[in-house]
Amino acid sequence: MKPYAFLLLTLSVFCLGCEDVIDVEISDQETRLVVNGLISVDTGEPYIPVEIRLSLTSNFFEENMPTSAESVLITYEEIEDNLVVSQGSSSLAETSPGSGIYVPDPNFSSDQRIPITALDRDYLYTLYVRHEGRLYLAQTKYIPVVPINSIEQGTNTLFGDDETEVIINFTDQPDIDNYYLFDFNFGEYLVTEDEFYQGQEFEFSFFYDQSFESGTVLEISILGVDQTFYDYMNQLIVQSGDSQGPFQTPVSTVRGNVFDVTDLDNIDVLDNVDQPEVFPLGYFAIVQEEKGQVIID
């Protein structure tokens, strides 16, 4: 046994001697504004829970840093036959200096909250952000959603025992093309469209790559989205591997619906082809959210 022991010792020393520290040089990328404008609506509340979060991109290993804007405003208007038949606005203020979180200004001369009844009209919502001398704009319409019929714990696994299956059941709204975003918490999302189950009851399984203690309550949300937001989230989910939220810096740049319109002379043309590298990141959307729970056995 001694020759083998000597050989093992020699190999160990050799391997230790070959250890070296490699400095990985990460190229600096241009800092961009990130707009977290996903507004999830509970129609049982009296007001739309408007909250816009602003941050600046950082390098690969750091979190995005909050940033303050000169002004943040949401306008909404309904247009019929090229005429504005109804309109309103909400001026936003930062909750605290440097937080980057903007909500309806509580110190404004009038109530800046948007009532939930506004969702009954076909409003086009426009977000304006003036940041470091540049003007950013995004537009969206409210997207409703169907409720979750049921959520149950399953017993199947995909790759091992350290997984948890949940089975979600809902019924698609008929006659229109629907797109859905599921939020499973822990930074895990799933998108689906009703191409193969339009107007039907649909059931699917989702697997958490962890087990939970008995009695753990898992809350799962379904959100209505349009095709553009569906495509945006689908790209982010693929890139992030379900490991981060939709407003963190992705592996590669995924452009949302927020545009830099500072140098544009026509706000109806948002994507400035003459300045393809001038754009922020993030998304602005107002969507209905329905929640469900399952208690782990």
N, C-alpha and C positions, 0 to 999 in steps of 0.2 A: 504494500500500500504506500510505502514511502515515496517511490518514484512518481506516483500519481499525485500525491500531496505536493511534492516539489513542483511538478508541472502546473498544478492549479494555482499555486502561489506565484509562479513566474508569470502566468497569463494575467493574474489579477493586477500585479504591479505594472505590467505592460499596458493594460487597459487604462489604469489610472494615469500613467504617464502620457497617454495620448489625449487626455481630456483637455479641452481648450474652450475658452469663452468666445462666442461669435457675436459681434455687435450687428444687429439687423438695422440697417438704415432705412427709415420710412420717409418717403418723399412728402414734403409739405404740400398740401392742396389748398386751393383758394377757399377762404372761409365763406360760407353761405348762410343766409338766413333760413331757419327751419320754422315753419308755421304748423303747429298742432291745432288744427281747427275742427276736429271731429266733435260734433255736438250731438250727444245721444239723448233723445227725448223720451220722457215718460209722460204720456198723454193724460195721466191722472193728476198731474201737477198744474198749477195755475199759470206758470211762466216757462218759457224755453230756457233751459239751463246754459246760457251763453257763457263760454269760457274759452279764451284763445291763449295759447301758450307759445311764446316766442323764445328761440334759442339760436345759438351760433354753432356751426359744425366745428368739431375739434379733430385731433388726430385719431388714429385707429384705436388706441388703447384708453382714451379718455371719454368721459361723458360730455354731451353737449352742454354748453354754458348758457344760462338764461341771459336774455338781453332785453333792454328797454327800447320802446319806440317813441317817436315824437307824437304820434296819434294812431288810434285804432278805431275804426267806425264800421258798422254794419248798416246797410240800407236795404229796404225791401219794397218791391213795387209789383203791381199786377197790371199787365198790359192787355188791352183788347182793341183790335182794329188799329194798332199802332198808337193808341192813346193810353196814358196812364190813368187808370180808374181808381186806384188805391195805392197808398205808399206810406212809408214810415221809416224811422231810423233809430239806431241805438248807439250812443257814444260810449266807448269803453274806457275804463281807467285801470291802471295797474294796482293790484291789491296791496302791494308794498314796494317801495323803491328797490329795483334790481331783481324782483322776483320773476319778471317776464310773463306774469299771469294777468290777463285782462278780462274784466267782467263789466257789466253795465254800471256806469258811473253813479255811485250812490249820492254824490254831492252835486249832481246836475240840477238845474232849475226845475226839471220835470222828470217823471219816472222813465228811466231808460230801459227798463226790462221789456222784453217782447212777450206779450200774452200768448198763451197756448192757442187761443182762438185764431191767431194769425195763420195757423196751419190749415184752417178750413178754406183758405183762399189759395189761388195758384200764384203765390209770390215767387219772384226771382230774388234771391238774397245775394248781396254783393259785399264782400269784405275788402276794406281798404286799410292798408298798413303803410304808414310813412316811417321809414327806419333809416337813420344815418343819411338823410337827404334823398333817399330813393323811395319811389312809390310802388307798392305791390298791390295786386288785385286778384280776387278769386270770386267765382260765381257758382251758385248751386241752387237746387230746388229741394224741397222737403221730400223724403222718401219714406212711406209707411212700411209696415211689416206685419206679417201674420204672427199669432202667438205660438208658443211651443205647446204641443199637446201633452207630451210626457217625456220624462227623463228617468231612465232606469240604469242600475248597475248591471253590467254583464259579467260573464265568467270566462270569456275567451281571452287569449293572448296572441300577440303576433310573433315576438322574438324571445320571450322569456317570462318567468314568473313575476318579475318586478315591474308589472304593468297593471293599469286599471282601465277596464273598458266601461264606457258609458254609452247608452243607446238613446238616441234622440229621435223623437217623432213629431212631425208637424205636417200641416196641410197647406199646400201651395194655393195661392190665389189664382183662379182661372182667368182665361181670356187675355192675359197680358204676360209679357216676358218679365220674369222676376229674377233678381239677383240677391243673394244673402251673404252676410258675414257673420260667422259664429265666433264669439269670444269665450274661450275656455279658461281664462285667467292664466297666470304664470307666463304671460307673454306668448300664449299659444292661440293661433287663429286658424280658421278654415273658411274658404269661400266655396259657394256652390251656386249653380244656376239651374233653372227648371226645364232645361231643354228636353229631358227624358221623363219628367214627372209633372208636367204642367197640369194644374188643377187637381192633382191627386194627393193622397196621403203619402208621405215619404218618411222612411226610417233608415237611419245609418248608425254606424258605430264609430266612436272616436276613442283612441287609446292614449292615455297618459303614460309616459315612460317612467312612472314611479308608482309605488303603492302608498296607500293612505291608511292612517289609523282608523279603527272602527269609530263611527260617530262623526267623522269629518264631513262637513257640509260643503259640497261643491256647487258654486253658482255659475250657471252658463247662460249666455245672452245670445239672442238672435237679433241682428240689425238689418234693416232694409237698405240696400245700396243700389246705385245705378250701374250701368255697364262700365263706365269710365272708372269709378271707384273700385269696382270688382277687379278690373284689369290691373289697377295700381296695387291693390292689396295682394293679388295673386303673385305679382312680380316680387314684392317684398317678402312674402312667405317663402317663396322658392329660394331667394337669396339668403334670408336669415336663418333658414332651417327651423322656423318656429321658435327662435331663441330670443327674439327681441320685439319690441313694439313697433308700430308703423311709423313712428316719428323719430327713430334713432338713425344714425348714419348707416346706410346700407353698404354692402360689399362694393357695389358699383352704383352709380347715380341713377335713381329712379325718379323721374319728374312727375309731380302731381299736377294739381289744377291751379296753383298759385303762380302768377307771372309778374315779372318786373316790367311795369308799363311806364317807367320814368321818361323814356325817350320816344315813346310812341305818340303819333299824332292822331291815332284813331283807336279808341279803346275797344271797338268792336273786333279788332284784330289783335288778339292777345299774345299770340306766339310770334315774337319778333324774329323773323328769319335772318335779318341783317346782323343780329347780335346773338348767335346761337349759344354762346357761353355765359350770357348774362341771365341767370335765373335762380330763384330760391328753391328750397325743398319743402315738402310737406303737402298737406291737403286741407281743404275746407269743405265740410259736409254737414248737413243737418238731417239726421235720420231717426226714425223711431226705433226704440229698443224694447224688447220683451225679454223677461228673465224667467228662469226656472231653476230648481234646485234638486239635488239628489244627495241623500245621506248614505255614506259608505258603510256597509255592514262590517 
